[in-house]
Structures are given as structure tokens and as C-alpha cells.
């Protein structure tokens, strides 16, 4: 039977260090912690802390980049810096025995939904910048034995990659098995005509899933049909992680417990054990 493990992003968990956070996460029903990778090579500077956590048994499968600029930046120097940071993060997560690092094309840089409506770079230019960056990062990820995950964001947060099929097209153009797609349930709730059909179409490239409810709060606080979503992933034989990336409504521990309970109940009994 397919199993899907649950992870929780580190900033959501109360605690003064990763060892404490992991103890709480495990008690609540999570099997791992998704890390956050800040810029200026800050993630690499955390290596002593991360090595201690790994030695203590903390499972850290993935890293979600957290910077103010990304690979699709209009400024070539900022795009190059994002690539430099992601290369470093890929090397660090490889040392930790993790799976990979995820990034959007950009976040908060431009939206066609607000004036001036037309970005300063043509779509062909956007595509080439992304292919160049993803190609370099994909080769580095392959050499490190990990994966780079590209995450589509909704139309209000990015103008380049909004749907799973757009991310899949970039992965297919690259032809690198070390570059895969992230499905984020919040963004999919906004962008996909049919979430289940989109997941099925993206299945060969689907490497990671981030979860939050329709309102960006924890699963169970909105209107998404979690049993149906999980059932689709199981039908696709998805073997990656479900990583909680959301805001928390109410007491943090109770909110995290609610999310874990909702997701566990959607999984087969054996997968949730």
C-alpha cells in the first residue's frame, strides 16, 4: 500500500530548536520537518545546527526557499544570486540526506492582475531565464543526488508559472529527472479548473505536495475536500511528502493537531501509522 508521510514547516512549530520542534511534530503525527532556506547563504551557515538535529534523529526531507528575490527576477544579478543560494541549499540538503529544495519562479515581483498589467519582459524572455536557471540548478541537483522542485504560484503572486501544466512544460523542455514540480493545494485551489485532473496530468513530474486549506489556513479550516485530494494522490501512486505550509488559525498546537488529524484521516490507516 502506498504511504504518504506528513511534514510540517519549521516556523509553524513551537520550540527553541529543531530537536524540540521535531519532538512536538512527532507527537502530533508528523514524520518530518520542512526547512526554510533564507538568502545570503544563511541556510549553509545553519549547518552545525542542522547536523546536530540530524544526529538526534530529526527528519528533514525538504527546504522551501525564503528570499525576497528568485530565479525569475527581472534583474540578472538578483536572478544569479537566487541560483547561487539554491545551489548551496541543494548541497546542504544532500548532506542531510534529504530529498530536495523547492522554489517558485518568483514571488511578489509582478502580477498582470494589477496595474501596469504588462511586465517589462516578454514571455519568451521569462521562459529563457527560467530554463537557464532551472537547467543549471537541475544539473547541480543531479550531481548532489537530490531534486529541485518548481512551485507554481497563483496569478496574484507571480505572472510566469501559475498552473501545474506550466511547470510541467518547463520540466519537459529541460528533460532532467532532477527537476520536478510542486503541487500546492492553496495555489491550485485558485488556478486549476479541476484539481484532480491537473494532478493526474502532472503525475509523471510530480515530486512534492504542500498543503493548506482554501483560505491558506491549516487543513480543516477551509472547504477543500481532503479525502478526495489524498485519494487522487494515492491513485497516482504518489510517494512523496505532504508538507504543511500555511497560516495557523487559533492556538498553534491545536491548529497543527487539527491539520494532522484531517490529513491522517484522509490517508489509509497503514499510511498514517
N, C-alpha and C positions, 0 to 999 in steps of 0.2 A: 504494500500500500504506500502511495506517495506520502511523504511527510513534508510539511512546510513549517519551518521554525520561525519564531517571533523574536524580533529585536526592538529595542526602544532607544531613541536617540538620547545621548548622554545628558544634554541640557535639561531634559524633562524630568530626570531622576533626582530626588533629593539625596544629599550626601556630600561629603567633603572631598572624596576621591573616588576613582573608578572601582576600587575594591568594594567600598561601601555601596556604591550605586548598583554594582552587579549583584551584591547580596540581596538588595531590595528587589531588583528586577527579577531575579530567580524566584524569590518568594512570591512574586505577583504572577508568575507564569511565563516570563520571557526567557529566551535561551541565549540572548546576546545583546550587546550594546553597539549601536551605530554611532560612530565618532563624527565629530565636526572638524573640518580642516580649514583653519584660517590662513590668511595670506601672510606675506613677508616670511615665508618658510617657517611659520610658527609651529606647524604640525611636526616638522622634523625636530624642533627644539624640545618637543614633548617626549622624545624617545626614552629618556630614563624613566619617566612616569609610566609610559606605555609598556616598557619591558618589565617593570615591577608588576604591573597589572596582569600581564600575560603569565608571568611566573606564578602568580597567585591563582591562576585558572580563569581569569576574565576572558570571555569570548568576545572578540571584536572583529566581526566579519567585514565591515564596510566603513567607508568615510564619505560624508556628504560635504562638498566644498562650501565654505562660508567666507566669501570675499565681496568686495564692492566692485569688482570687475571680473570678466570671464572671457573665455576663449573667443567669443564673437564680438569683442569690443571694437568700436569704430577706430580707436587709436591703436595702431600696430604695436606700440611699445607696451600698452596695457594688455593686449591680447597675448603678446610674448611672455609677459610676466605671469599671466594666468597659466600658460603652458608650463612655465618653469615650476610654479607651485604644484601643479598637478603631477608633473614628473616626480617631484620629491615625495608627494603623498602616495603615489603608486609604489615607490620604493619602500617607504615606511610600512605600508600595509602588507607588502610582500614579506618583509622581515617578521611581521607579527603573525604570519600565517593566515592572513585574511583573504578575502575574495576580490575586492576591488574598490574603486573610487568613482563617485558619480559627480557629474557637473551638468548644468544647463548650458545652452548656447550663450545666454546672457540673462540677466535679471534686472528689471527696473531701468534698462538703458533706453528703450524706446517702445512705444505702443502705437499701432495705427489707429487705436480707438480714441486717442486724444490728439488735439492739435499739436504739431502741424500735420499730422496724418501720414506724410511721406518721409521715410527715413533718408538719411544722407548717403546711403549706399544702396545700389541696385540689388535685386535678389540674386543675380548671378555672382555679384561680389560677396554677398553674405555666404553663399554656398561655398565659394572657393576658400574663404577664410576658415570656415568650419572644417572643410575637408582637409586643408593643410594642417590645422591644429589637431584634429582627430587622428590623422594619419601618423603624425609624429608621436602623439601620445599612445596610439594603438601599438606601434612598434615597440615603444618603451614598455608598455604593459605586457606585451607578449614576451619580451626578454626577461621580465621580472616574474612571469608566471601568474599574473593577475589580470583583471579586466577593467577597462574603462567603460562606465555606463553613461549614456547620454539621456538626459531627462527633458522631455517636452514640458513647457510651462504654458499656462493659459494666456490668451490673447492680451490680457491687461498687464502682464508681467514681462512678455517678450514678444517680438514680432517675427522671429525666424523659425522656431520649431515649437509648434503648439500641439500637434497630434502625434500619436504613435506612428502612423504611416510615414510622416515626415522624417522622424528619427530613423525609422527602418530604411528609408530610401538612402539616407546618408551612410548608414552601416553597410548596405548592399553595395553602394558605389565604392566603398573602401575595400570590401572583401577581406577584412581582418577579423578572425574569430575572437580577438581580444577586445573588440568594440561592440557593445551590446546596448540595449535600450532599457530605461527605467520606466515603469508604469506607475504613475502617482494618481491615486484614486480621486483626490481633490481636483487636480487639473483635468483629469478625464471626465469628471462629472460636468465640467463646463464645456469642454471641447469636443468630445466624441459623440457622434449621433447615436451610437449603440456601443456601450462599454464592452459588452461581451463579444460582439463581432470584432471590435478593434483589438481586443486581446487575442482572439483566435488568429486574426490576420498577422499579428506581430509575433506570434508564438516562436518561430524559429530564431528570433533575435531578442526575445525577452529574457533579461538576465537578473532583474531586481524589481521589487514592488515596494513602494512606500504607501502607507495607509493613513488617511484621516477621513473624517466624515464629510458630508456635503458642505458643511459650514466651516470647515477647517479645524473643528474641534475633534476630540477623541472619538473613535468608532463607538456608536451607540448614542451620540449626542445629536445626530442628524438623521437624514432619511435614506441613506444608502442601504441597499439590500446585501448585507454581508454574507449570508449563506449562499446567495446566488453568485456573488463575486468569487467566493472561495471555491464553490463548485466548478465554476468555469476554469479556474486555475488548476484544480485537480484533474479535470477532464483533459487539460493540455499537458498533464504530467509535469507541471512546473515544480522545480526542485530548489528554487532559490529561497530567499528570506522574505518575510513580511515585516517591514521596518516602520515603526510608529514615528511619523513626522507630523506633528500637529500642534495646535494650541490646546491647553487643558482648561476645561470649564469645571469650576468647583475645586474642592480640596485636591491637590496634585496626586496624592497616593490613591485616593478613591477614584479619581479620573483614570489613572493608569490601570487600576484594577478593573474598572468598567471596560476599558478597551481590551485588556487581555481576556476577560470573560467573554465578551462579544465575539472576539476572533477565535478563541478556543472552542466555543460552542458551534462555530461555523465549520470547524475542522473535524475530520473523523477522529474518534476517540484515541486511536493509536497515535495519530499525528500530533495531538495536543499533549501527550504524556511527557 
